[in-house]
């Protein structure tokens, strides 16, 4: 069910937001880095694919939500632990995206 919602999110944005608003959401504000983000969304490329999403967390929790518009695949990860565990969580996310390519 979540995967289907991700597949429709870009169409949803297009139906209610102007193109310029979506572009502003995806345009980094500030220095470029893996953490650079637009209006809440960060964009990045990996292996020739574009992604957008958001990292987050608080004391004791780390979260990732990323979306690959080319095929409508999205991943949401919630984990116990501080941001120092983010590199391991990113590896889990990469594997989930790879596995999704099989379907």
N, C-alpha and C positions, 0 to 999 in steps of 0.2 A: 504494500500500500504506500509506504514512504517512497519507494522507487518511482511509482507512478506519479506521485505528487512532484518529485523532482523533474520528471520528464515534462511536466506542464508548467513549471515555474517560469521559464523564459517566455513562454506564450502568455502567461498571466501578466508578467511585467509589461510585455508589449501591449497588452490590451488595456492596461490602466495607467501606464506611465508614458510620458513622452520620451522619444529616443534620447533627447538631451539629458533627461533625468537619469535614465539607465546608464548612460555614458558617465555622468558625474558620479554615480554610485560605484563604478568600476575604475575610476581614475584615481591613482594614488595621490594622497595629500601629504606631502612631506618627503623626506629623503627616501630613495628607493632602497629597499631591503626586503628580506623574506617577510617582514612584519608590516610593510607599507600597505595601507589600505585606503580605499575611497571612503564613501559615506557608509562605513560599516563593512564593506566587502574588500577583500584583497584579491588581486589577480596574479596569476603566475603561469608559466609554461614549463612543461616537462615532457621530454621525448616528442617534441613537435605538437603536443596537445595543449590547448588553453584550458585553464581552470579558474574558477572563482569561488570564494568562500570566506570563512571567518574562523579564527582561532579565538579561544577564550579560556577563562578559568578564574578561579578564586582560591583561597586557601583550601588545599586539600582536594581540588578538582581541576581537571584539564579537559577541554572540549575542542573538537575539530568538526567543522561542517564544510565540505568542499563539493563542488559541482562541476561536471565536465559537459559543457553545452553541446559538444559534437554528437554525443549519443544519449544525452539526458541522464547520465549516471551520476548519482550523488552518494556521498558517504557521510554519516554522522557518527562520531565516536565520543563517548563520555567515559572518563576514567577517574578513579580515585588517585590522588597524587598531585604534587605541585608541577609547575611548568618545567621543572628540570627533567621530567619524564617525557616531554614533548617529542624529542627525537625518536624514541621508541614508538610512540603513538603514530608518528608520521610514517614509520616503516610499516605498521599495521595497515594504515590507510592506503599506502602504495600497493600493498598486496591485495587489498580488497578491490581496488580499481583494476588490477591485473586480472583477478578472478572474474570480475564482471564482464570482461571482454570475451569470455568463453560463452556467454549467453546471448 
